[in-house]
Structure formats: C-alpha cells, structure tokens
C-alpha cells in the first residue's frame, strides 16, 4: 500500500510539473511585454513637438544673456526667480538690445492663427525623422545622413548651424562621411553645439527599449560628438526612451527621478558628466534653492575647473558658454528642481543661464511627450498653433516647409511600427491599435 501511494504521488507531481512551468513562463512573458496604445502615443508625439517648441522659443528670450564672469560671483551675473516677468537683458551678442521675441522674460506662445518656427533645437530632429520615414528604415546609414544634411541644410549663412554641427556639415561638403565628421581629429568642435540637442527623438522612436534607442542614435550622435559630449547625448536618448515604461502609479516627480537615475548608468563614473550629475543631484537633495545650486555649478566647473571639466583653460569664445558640459549641468538644475512640472521646468531652464534654449527644449520635449497634447494645453490653460515651419531654418521639404504636429506625429508612428516589428521583435496589433514590445531589463553599457 505504501509503495502504491508513493508511486501515485510521483505520477501526480510529474503530471503537474509542466503546467506549473508553463504558468511561470506565461507570467514572465507578460511581465516582459510592454503594451502601448498607438493612439495615445500619437498624442504624446504631438505633445513632444508642442512642448519642445514652447520651451525652445521661451528659452531663446534669455539665450546667452547670463554666462558669468570667470573668477567671481556677484549680484547680476545670473538671473534669479525674481527676474521672471521682468525686462529681458541683452545677450552677449545682442549689442545692447534685448530679445526681439519678448520685452520681458516670459513664455513665448504661438496662437492658432500663427506658425511655430523651426530652430536648431528642433530642426535636425525633424530632418532625422523625415529621413527615417522616407528611407523606410530604423537605422540610418552614413550616406543617408550626409545626403539628408546636404539637401536640407543651406550651405550659406544664415544656416543656423554652429561649431560642431557646422564643422560636420563642412566636412560632409568635402566628402567626409559620418561618423568621421564627429571624430576629434577632423572636428575640433566636437564638444560644442553637438548631438545633445539633435538626437533625443531617437529615444521616442524606441519606446521602453533604451538599448535599441542607443543603437538607432549611435551614428547620428557620432556625426557631431565624441567622448563626454557623446555620453551626454546618450543620457538624453536613454531618458526619452524610458518615458514609455515609467510606473504610472508614481508621481511625475518620482517618474522623472527614476528615469534620470537609470540614465545616469550610461555615464562612466570617472567622467565629468557623471560627476556633474551626482554633484547637481546632491545639491538638489540638500534642499538649497536652485539659484544657489546653479551658482555652485558655475564656480565648481567654470571657475575652479573641477572633475576634469577644463573648458575655461582653453580660452574659448564666451568661455565655452555653449559647450556640452555646462549645458548638461545647467539642464540638470531645471530637471531636478522642476520636479516634472513643465511650466516650472521651463521657467528655471530659461533663468539658469548660458545656452538657455537648449535645456528648455530638451525637457519641454520630454515633459510634453509625457503629458501629451491635451496635458500640455491643460498645463498652460490654453490652446496653441499646430503648425510648424521647417523652412525657417532648413530647406527642400514638401509643402514649402509648412507641416503640422499631427502629420509629424503620424510619421513618428510609422517609424515606430517598423522599429517594433524589425528591431524589437515585437508585434504591431492594428486590431487593438497597440504595440507589443518585449522588454529587456539590463543596465546600460557605458
């Protein structure tokens, strides 16, 4: 009897084992899949373009107004929160004249009857989206990038390119292909006005899969950047991709902090971008005002040249006020202290100093994406123009360069459809209008 009972138990366990295993596999598979509504994402891409334009044009009001005087900190060197709504001061190249965009430091909007103009913080991203869409690819080739730049960027001034981007463009005209256009041996400006403001959108083309986002963005980043400026660009791409896999039960402040800390893993610990991140985050968590953190960053990196950031010693124009490093540190001030509030983030970014339209555009785009079209309009309690003129800064696009955020978002959806099926080995379910994307949980490779 005992032998029969034992034999029965063994048979029972053998028969139930596979079912348990299958159940575990089902649960694991479900946990590893990211299901995203294509319709909601369309609204989020609209919000990205809208939020980026609001932030870009608001930041332009104070661009290069305040860059500090190396060796000293004194009242008037930088704006503070008290300057919001006050008269704008001239930029370093303003010849004593404040910005034409606004007499006061305030948000810049376009009414429904007006058209948003492109700028260097949005137009190269527009070009990359267009090239991906027209070439029906997820990974651009060196030739596609070169041909796109040469076709859509004016060869004469004013072509809205500066330093690294301009040098890369010059090299393309000489027959040099990316990534050699960003190689420091060819491009001495690889740390200046580079990929950190032209490639964030690749994170949105790879929702929830920052590993693939970095792959898609690799060549566009290397087109103009290397070393620390390349790492900073990867940080932004990584954060943008993570925006699709945040815990929606958390507050937006918690979501932003989680995304930032995950993207921090992209930065090698022994580099100045990693140390800038850690230093700025510590100051934010200490509870001091953002102005004090900004001033401390200025002294640490531009006056004392700590953590390996030695731009000041190079005696560059305006002390490298548009370098990747100081832009990155400034952007972190508005990111942390803005705490996910799009209006507050843009305000702080506009007042922080240096190349103020750069960080504002980056975070305005990210938060605009997270909020979506309706969320952005709700935050500002108003509607906006949905039209965009890429021909303000670029050329040779359809419809004389006049586009709409709806059309731009639709192109993004088409690009992501290809990413899901070909790069992520996922599924585009048109019946349910969702993407099913396999998730891979692993730390990024610096």
Secondary structure, DSSP 8 states (H G I E B T S, - for coil): -HHHHHHHHHHHHHHHHHHHHHHHHHHHHHHTEEEEEHHHHHHHHHHHHHHHHHHHHHHHTTTTT---BTTB--TTSS--GGGTTSB----TTSTT---SS-SBS------TTS-EE--TTTHHHHHHHHHHHHHT-SS--HHHHHHHHHHHS-SSSS-S--HHHHHHHHHHHTT--TTGGG-TTT-TTTTBS-GGGTSTHHHHTTTT-HHHHHHHHHHHHHTT--HHHHHHHHHHHHHHHHTTS--TTS-HHHHHHHHHHHHHTTS-TTSHHHHHHHHHHHHHHHT--HHHHHHHHIIIIIIS--TT--GGGG--GGGTTTBHHHHHHHHHHHHHHHTT-HHHHHHHHHHH-SSHHHHHHHHHHHHHHHHHHHHHHHHHTS----EEEGGGT----GGGGEEEHHHHHHHHHHHHHHIIIIIS--EEETTTTEEEEE--------
